[in-house]
Amino acid sequence: MKKILTLTAIVGFSCLSMAQEGQKMQEEVKHAQCSFFMKTAPIKNLMKNFEPIDEETAYENWVSHDRKKYSDFSQISDHGIPENNNIDPARQQVYGRHKGSGTKANWIGQWGANPPDPSGAAGPDHYMQAVNSSWRIYNKDGSSASASYPLSEMWPGTDSDGDPIVMYDRYADRWFISQFQHNNQAPPYSMVMAVSETSDPLGSYYLYEFSFSGFPDYPKFAVWSNAYYMTANSGSNDCVAFEREKMILGDPTASMISMTFPNFYQFFNSVAPAYAEGLWAPEDNEPGWAFAVQDDSWPGINDDHIKVLKIELDWDTPNNSSVVVHQEINTTSFNSVFTGSWDDITQPGTSQKLDAVAGIFMYRAQYRRFPGYNSMLLVTTVDANGANRAGVRWYELREDLTANPGEWYIYQESTFDPNDGNSRWMGNAAMDINGNIGMAYSISGSSEYPGIRYTGRYSTDPLNEMTVEEQIAVEGAGSKTNPLAGNRYGDYSQMTVDPTDDATFWFTGEYMGGTDNARTRIFSFAMWELLGEDEKPVSKPYFNAYQPNTSEVKVMWRDLNDDLIAISVLDMNGKLIAQESGIDASLENATFSIPETSSGIYLVQVQGENTNLAEKIYLGR
């Protein structure tokens, strides 16, 4: 990373690199402080100094580096699925039976890159999206809260190198955005990150840089209770934890613990880290999790399965941290091997194929807590018919906290591949507060230009099935033929759940707006609107709390079986900080003042005659 300019900084601070701790430290565990820190002025004030990006020019001139491939295809023998005539045995051949369309917001996002690799997340009032060359903030109706700016404008003095990740950390009510710096493909490499000072995405940010000896390519980030996790396609030190507690407070001594995943064959080292979302954060001492696809066509693998990796951190004694293979869960047979040349997905009117990005779980892997169990959603791309037609294999794993805590099992699995001849890939799935699942993906075929569609299922539906009729988010209008980036269609799409109702899905992905005219889309949908109000399933009561500004807390709720409720804010020792009682439950939201407190984690309680709910919330000052 080039030296960050301090003209836009309120505070600049260089962090000292730390040597590995202890003479007998395991080689794969490293601990280091950030190599640079600063705090920006409010972004809304700095924007007058930013140069908005010209999307068309950026698309013409910005081409992604070719991602590193650590796999040797000569070791792969396409085993297929001979016991089922190479047809995926978990294949869902029919569309869902529930009819109707529930698309809410739907607008064109940024493009400005080739491929764009979109990442985005919904917060209380905004949606932030980043692509390989730029970032932008929208209001939730699609109107602009900012122009589109080069990634380098967020971190002055850097290049817009790409693979950005956007997260909204609902447990801290903070925004997060990152990108790597490959420094002309020469070490040292770095990862730069920005964490908002408040819930306002247009406010000030804490900027961090962390240095790496290996290039942290194709990164995947995740929110967890004791860290921001990152996996990377780097070959070593590819399991990284960043000190979240310090980063959200703007502490310049924030550090990282980096380890290397156990050695097993995989296409990419950036396996899927568990990304916590929903009302309840993981417990403070809960290990992190990561998940890897394992195909029996790969060397040394006898059965198709999921590797479950367990990550334990010790910030006090980093050398005690570890990442190990915790479980191997056999799956219904699948085939992740396509052509072996990354030319996989058919398009109309051209012999140019698109990369299916198979052999890996896509970003994000959503983790959600429920009373009595935890749930994980995983999505990967498979060859559904043995002839390079891509389907979306999805899994819901569960951890039973009563019968077998710490052990994951497959609760349901299926390959979404309706019998229409089209490929579906680049999938993303998420679960809402009621256990309903939404899933979106790219679609293409011999007569279908690359577009985006989505489906879903209710928690009460039969297992292993997407029951909602496939919906069109945006139709493709051309094929990709430009040899500049070849078969590269991108590596990312992203689905998140709206923190204000915990029931609206937001998705961003790539589609073709015309021949060689790559575009991104941002849209939202809610499961009960897909069916219509008369068919809406019974909902579980829930609430969400966040801090719109430093002196207030806003609480939103739904489906409470009470006329009046009381809302309380307590510190983690049980001391009452603020309380409002006699609130009309039919209002479904309330905003009330809180006194001056120290920044940290607090407990919000919603109570009534038939209601007793609680949620942790981060309050910042």
N, C-alpha and C positions, 0 to 999 in steps of 0.2 A: 504494500500500500504506500502510495506517495504520502509525503507529510501532509497532514490535514491542515488546511488553512485556518487560522484562528480569527479571521476578520468577522466571521459569523458566530463565533463562540462567545458565550458568557463566561465559561470557565474552561481552561485547557489544562490537561494533566497527563503527563507521561507515566505509564505504569512500568514498573521494573519487571523484567523477565526473571523467572525463578528457575533455578536449577532443579533437576530431579531430586526429590526429597529422600535422603537416606542412601547409604552406600550399597545396601542390599536390596534396593527396590527392584521389583520385577520389571523387565525391560519394556513390557507392553503398557505399563501404567506411567503416565506422565502428569505432572501438575504444574501449571504455569498461570501467572497473572496475565491480564490483558496487556497488550503491548502499546495500546493508546486508548485514552478516554477524553471525552469532552462533552459539554452540555451546550446545545444550540439555543439560540434565541427562538421564540415562537415561530413555527414554520409559516404561519399566516403573515407574519411580519417580514420574513425573509423572502417570500415569494416574489416580491417586487424586484429582487435581485436575480431571481432564477430566469433561465431562458427556456420557455416552453418548447417541447420537442415537436418537430415536424414529423408526423407519423409516416407519411409516404416516403420521405427521404430516409428515415430510419429503417424502414422496411427494405428499401433498396440496398442500403449500405451495411446493415448490421447482420452478420451471419454468425451463428453459434459455432464455437469450437467443436470439433468432433469429440464426443465424450470418450473417455478411456474405456477400453474393454479389457478386462483381466481374464476373460474366459478364452480357452483354446477350443474352437469348434471341432478340431480334429479328435478331441476326446469324447465327443457326443455321438451316440448312436441312436437315431430316432426310433425308440422302442414302440411309440404309438400306444394304442389300446387294443391289442390283438384279440383279447377276450370279448370285445364288443364291436368287432369289425371297424375299429378305429373311430367309432362314434362315441362322443363323451357320454358316459352312462348317467351323469347327473344333469343332462341337458333338459331344459324347459323349452319345448318346441312351440308352445302356443302363447299368444298374448294374454295378458291379464284380463279378467272378466269384468272388473269394475270400470265403468265408463265415466267420461267427463274430463274436463280440463281445469286445472287449478293454478296455471301459471299466473303469478302476481306481477312483480316487477320483471322487466325483460328489456335489456338495452345492449347496444354494441359497446364492447370495451375497447381497450387499447389494442393495437397490433404492434407496430414499431419494431419488429424483430423477426428473424427467420431461423428457427421457429420461435413463436412468442413465449412458449412455456408459461402460461398464465398461472398466477397464484393470487388468492384473494380471500378475505374474511369479512363477515358482518359484525359490526359492533352495535351499541345501543341506538345510534342515530346515523351511522355512516357505513359505507362499504369501501374498503381500500383494496385496490388491485395493483399488482406489479407484473410486468412482463420482462423479457430479457434485456430491455434497454431503458425502461421507464417505469414510473409509478404515478398513481393518481388516486385522489380521494373523491368519492361520490356521496351525495345524499341518497337515501334509500329509495327515492322515486326515480333515480337515474340522473337527476340534474347534477351539475358539477359543483363540488365544493372546492376544487382546485383544478388547474390545468394539468396536462400531462408533462412531467418533468423527467429529465435523464436521471437514472439511478445515482449518478455521480453528484447530483445536486444535494442529495440527502447526506452524503459523506464528501464534503468539499475536498478536492485534491485526489480523489479516486477516479478510476475508470468505471464505465458502465459495463462490467464484465458479465453479469448475468446470473442465471439460476436463482432469482430472488425468491424468498419465501415470506408471505404475510401471515401473521397470526393475530387473533384477538384473544388475549389471556383474560378470560372472564373472571378468574379467581383473584386477579390483581386489578382488573378493570384497566388494562394497559394494552397498547398496540405494540407490535413487534414486526420489524422488517429486516431482512438480511440479504447479502449477496457475497459471492466469493470474489477474490482478486487473484488472478493467475499470473500477474506480473510478467507477461510475455513468455509464459510457460517455463519460468525459471524460479527456483526457490530463492528466498523463502516466500511461501504463499500465505494468504490470509483470508479470514472470514470477518466481514464487518457486519455489525448489528446495530440497530437503533431501537430503543425502548422508550415509549412515550412517558413523559413525566406525570401526566394525568390521563383521564379518559378521553381527552380532546385530541383527535388525530392531527389537528392543525396547531397544536401547542408545541412546547419544547420537547426535545428528545435527548436522551443520554446515548451517546455514540461510543461503541466499543469496537476494538480490533483485537483479534487473536491470531497468532502466527502458527504456521504449520510447515513441517519439512516436506510433507507430501501434499499434493494438490487435492483439496476437499471438493472433488467433483460430484455432481448430481446429489446435492445434500437434501436430506429430509429432516425437518425439525418437528419437535413436539413439545407441548406444554405438560409439565408434570409438577407434582407438589414441591419437590426439592431441587428441580433443575429445569432448564431448557435443554432437552436432548437433541443431539444431531447425529445422524449417520451419514457417511460419505463414501464415495466410490474411489477411495484413495489407496487401498491395498494394505495400509497399516494405520494404526491409530484412527480407526474408522468408527469407533463408538465414543462419542464425546458428550460430556455433561458440562453445561455452563451454569455458573452460580446465580440462579434466578433471584434468590432472596436479596442479593446485593445489587443486581442489575436493575430491579424495579425501584430501588431506592437511590440509584445514581451513585453507588459506591465505586470509586475508581480502583479499589483493590479486588474487584470481582475477578474470579479465576475460573479455570477449566480443568477438568479431569478427563484425560483421553486414554483410551484403552484400545486394544485390537480384538475384534471378534474371533472366536475360535475358528480354526482352519477347517472349512468345508467348502465344497464346490458350489459356486453360484455365478450367475451372469454379472451381477453388480454387487459391490460390497455395501451399498446404501440400502440395507434391509429396512423394514418398516418399524419405526419406533411407535409405541402406544401414545396416542395424543388424547389427553383427558378433556372431556367436554361434558356438560350437563350440570345439574344443580350441585352435585357433591364432588369435591376434589378428592383425589387419592389421599389416603392417610399419609402423614408426614414421613413415616418410616416404611411405607410400602415400596417394594423394589420396582424399578422400571422394567418394561418388557419390550422386546423387539421380536419380529417374526420374519421367517425366511421361507420362500418356496423351495421345495426339493423334489425334483423330477427323476423318475427311475431311468430316464434316458441319459442321465448325467453320470459321470464316472463315480464309482463307489457307492451308489445309491440303489438299494434293492427294491424299495417301495415308495410310491408317491406319498409325500408327507409334508407336514409343516414343522419346521424347527422353531421351538420357543426358547428365546434367549432371556436370561434373567440378569438384570443389572443392579448391583448394589453399590451405593455410594457411601463414602465416609469423608465428609468435608474436613473433619478435624484431623484425621490421619489418612490422607488420600491414598497411600500405598495399600490400605486395607480394601480399597474398592475392587470390584471384580465384575466380569461378565462371563457367563458360562452357558452352555447348552443345558437347559432345564428340562425340556420335554421334546419328544418327537411324536407328533400326532398323525397317525395314518389317515389319509383322506380317501374319498371316492376317486378312482383313477382319473387322471387328466393327462394331457399332452401339451407341454409348453414350447415344443420345438416346431418352428415353422420352416422356413427355407434354409436357415443357416447363413443367410446373407443380409438379413434385415429388410429384404424386399418381400413384404408379406401381404399387405392389404390392397385389394383391387379397387380401382377408381374407373369411372366412365371415360371412354374416349382416349385412353393413353395406356401405354405399357408400363409407365412408371408406377411402382408399388410404394406403399407406405410402411414404415416400421411399426410393428405391433407392440414393441417394448414388452416382450414376454419374459417370463422367468423371474418375475419380481412382483411383490405386492406394491400396488400403486400408493402414491401419497394422497390422502391421509389414511392412517389406520386408527379409527375412532374407538376410544375406550369410554365406557359410561357405567357409572355405578347405579345400582338399584337395591332396594332393601333385600338382603339375602343373597345377592349374586352380583357379579360384575360381568359386563358384556364387551366383546371386541368384534369390530367389523373389519374384514379384510377382503380386498378385491384384487384379482389378477386376470391376465389375458391368456386364454388357452385356444388351441386349435380344436374347434368343436366337432368338425366332421372328418378330420384326417386329410383334408385337402386345402388347408390354409384359410379356412373361414373362421375368423376370430369370434369368440364368444366371451362373455364376462362371467368368470367363475367367482362367486362370492361366498363368504363364510360368516356365520355368527358363532364365535367361540364364547363359552361361558365359564366362569369360575364360581363354583358353589361355595359360599362362605360358611355354610353350616356343615355340609357333608364332607367336603374335600377342599378346604381353602388352600390356595397356592397352586392348584392343579387346573389346567385348562382342558376343555373337551369341546368337540364340535356339537353344537346344539342344532344347527341346520346348515346346509350347503346346497348350492345349485349352480348351473351354468345357464345364464340367460342367452338363448339363441333361438328366437322364433324362426319358424321355417319359411323365411322369405328370401334367402340367398344372400343377405347382407352380413357384413362383419360389424361387430360391436366391440369396441376396445377403449382404452384410456378411461376406464370406469372409476367412479368414486361413489361411496355409499356412506350414509350417516343414519343414526337413529335418533328419534325425538323423545321427549319426556314420557310419552305414552307407549314407547316400545315399537312404534311404527318406523319403517325403514323407507328412505328415499334413495334412489340410485340413478345417476346420470352418466352418460358415456358418449363417445363419438360413434358415428355410424357411416359406413361407406359400402358400395358394391358396384357391380357392373353397370347398374342403371341408377345409382344413388350417389350424388356428390357428397363429399364429407360434410356432415352436419352434426347436430347435437340433439339427442332425445333423452327421455327419462321415464322411469316407472317407479313402482313402490309396492309396499305390502303393509297390511295392518298386523298388529301384534296378535290379534285373535284369528287370523287366517291360518289355513293349513300350512305346516312347515314346508320349507324347501321350495317356495314358489313366490314369484313376483306377481301379485294379483291385480295390480292396476294396469289398465290398458296403456300401451306405450304412447307417450305424449311427445309432440314435436316442440322443441324449444326454438330451433332455428334450422331452416333447410339450407343445405349446401347449394352453391350456385356455380361451381366450377371445380376443376381438378388441379392438383399440384403437379406441374410438369417442369418447373424451373430446376435445372441441374445444379444450381448454386449450392443448395443444401441437400440435394439428392432425395433419399427416402425419409429424411428427418422430418417427422411431423410433430416432434416435441416429446417431452418426458413428463409433463405435469398437467393435471387438472386438479380442481380442489372443490370440495363441498364442506360447508360449515353449517351449523345450526344457529339461528338468530337467538342471541342471549336474552332478548326482551320477552319472548313467549316460549322459548325452548321447543318450538314446534314448527317453525318455518325453515325450510332448507334453502340455502343459497349456494349456487354453483357457478364456477367460471371454467370455460374450456375453449378449445380452438375449433374453428370451422372454416370452410373456404367460401369467402364472399364472392368469388369469381375465379376465373383461371389465374393461378399463381397469385391469388389475392387472399392471403391468410388473414383471418380476423379472429377476435375473441368475443365471447358473449358472457354476459352476467345476467342471471335470472334467479327467481325464487319461486317456490311453491310450497303449499302446506297440504298435508295428507287429507284432512277433512274436507278441504275444498275440492279435491279431486273427485270425491264421491257426491258432494252436495250435502247440505246441512241435514236433510232428512235421513241420510244414511250414516251420519257421523257416529262413530263408536263412542261408548261411554268413556270419558276422560278421567284421568286421575288428577286430584288436586295438586297444584304446584304453585311456586312463586319464584321470582327472581329479584335480586337486589343489586343495585350498583350506585356509584357515586358520580352524579352529573357534574358536581363541582365540589370544592373542598369543604363547603359548609352544609351540604345537604346529602341525604340518601333518598333515592327513589326506589320504591318497591312496587312490583307489578305481580298480580296473581290471577288465577283462573280456577273455576270449578270448585270453589270452596263451599261447603255445606253449612254456612253460618250466615246470620244476618249482620252481626257485628263482630269485629276482630280487634285484637291489640297487636301492635308491632313494637318490638324492643330491640335495642342494640346493646350488646354486652361485650366487654373485653374477654380475653381467653381465660381470665381468672374468675369470671362470673360477675364482675362489677357492672352495674347498670350504667350505661352511658346516655341513653335517650329512650323515651317511650311515648307512644301515642296509643290511646285506647278509645273505644267507642267508634271505630271507623266503619263506615257502611261498606260491607263486603261487596255489594253490587257495583261499586265504583271501579273495582278491578285495578286501581293504582292509587298511590299516595306518595307525596313528597314531603319530607319534614326535615327540620333543621337539626344539626348535631353540633355539640360544643367542640371547642378546640381539643384535639386529641393527638397523641403521637401516631406517626405512620405505623401501620402494622395490620395484623389479621384480627378481625372482630367477628362476632356471631350475631346474625339477624334472626329473630324469632317471630313467627306469625302464629298467633294463638286465638282460638275461639272455643265455643262449647264443643264443637266437633272437629276442631283443627289444632294440630300441634306440629308445625313445620319449623325447620331451622336450616340455615345455610351460612357458611363462612364467607366473609367479604374482606377484601383489602381496602383500607381507608388510607389515603395519602394526604399529606399536607405540604 
